[in-house]
Amino acid sequence: MTNLLHQKCRALEGAHPMTEAVVRDHLAQVSGWHMSNGAIEKTFAFKNYYETIAFVNALAWICNTEDHHPELAVSYSRCVVRFNTHSVGGISINDFICAAKADALVAFVA
């Protein structure tokens, strides 16, 4: 598989979601992510509210440029990030591309 971090999200209308086996293969490339109710999910922990919000703002900017937006649950020192692809009705490569980019942000925020 190619490096997820260097890929760009693409329009997937009409495509099918990944099978569970393919999702498991891709999960091996993104540390700490897991399947949860038709999405991939990870909880990011931070030292304080400022770091949490810095991560959220940076992730929002990146995901907007990718035109692929996560569900976020934000609290004082953590952010739960969930990706799935509505246009395919499940999990797609776009979810893993953005998951890899979210992971890369942590080095800059924390």
N, C-alpha and C positions, 0 to 999 in steps of 0.2 A: 504494500500500500504506500501511496505517496504521503509526504509530510502534510498533515492536516493544517498546521499553522500557516503554511504558505499557499493554501488553496483559497478560492473565493466562492461564496455562495452563489447559486444559480437558480433560476426559475425552474420549478419542478411540477408545474400544473400537469395533471394527467399521469404522473409517475406513480408508482406503488411504494408503500412504505417498506423499509428494510425488514427482512425476516428476523426472527429472534436470534438465529445463528449468526447472521451478519452483524447484528447489533452487538452481540457478545464479542465478536472479533474486533470490532471498532472500540469497544470499551477497554480493551487491552492497551489501546494507544493513549487513553486519557485517564490519568491517575485520579482515583477517588470518585469517579462518576459511576452511577448505577441506574438501572432501569427502575422506573416507578410510575405505574398507571399510565402507560403509553407515552412516556417521556424519559429523557435522561436528566439526572438531577445530581447536584453536588452542593454541599454546604461549605461556604468559605468563612473562616474565622479571622477576626482582626483584633487589634489591641484596643481600639476605641471607635467611637462614632465617626470621627473625622476620617479615619482610614476606610471604614465601611462605605461611607458616602463617596469618597474619592474613587473607590473601586466601582461602585454603582454608576457614577457619572462616566468613568472611562469605558466601562462595559456598554453603557447606553450609546455612547458615541460610536464605538466599534460596531456594535450590532446594527445601528442605524445605517452605517456605511455598507454593511453586508445585506441590508434589507431583510434581516432575520432576527426577530425580537423574542427575548425570553420572558418567562414569568419570573418575577422577583418577589421574595419575601424578605424585607429588610428590617433588622432590629439594631440595637446599639452596637453590638460587636460581631454580627454575623449577617450573611446574606445567603439565602437559599436560591439557587439558580436552576430553572427548569427549561429545557428546550424540547419542543416537538414541532412538527411541520404540519400545519393545518391543511395545506394544499394537497398533501398525500395521505392525510388521515393517520399519521403515526410518526415514526422516527425516520429521519433521512440523513444523508451525508451532510447537509447544511447544519444539522444539530451538532455533529461532531466537529465540524470546522469552527463553529462559534465556541464550543466547549474548549477546544485547544487554545483559542485566542483568550478566553476568560482565564485559563490557567496561566498563560504567559503574562497577564496583567499583574498577577499577585507579586511577582518579583519587583515591579515598579511601585506598587502601592504600599506593601507591607515593609 
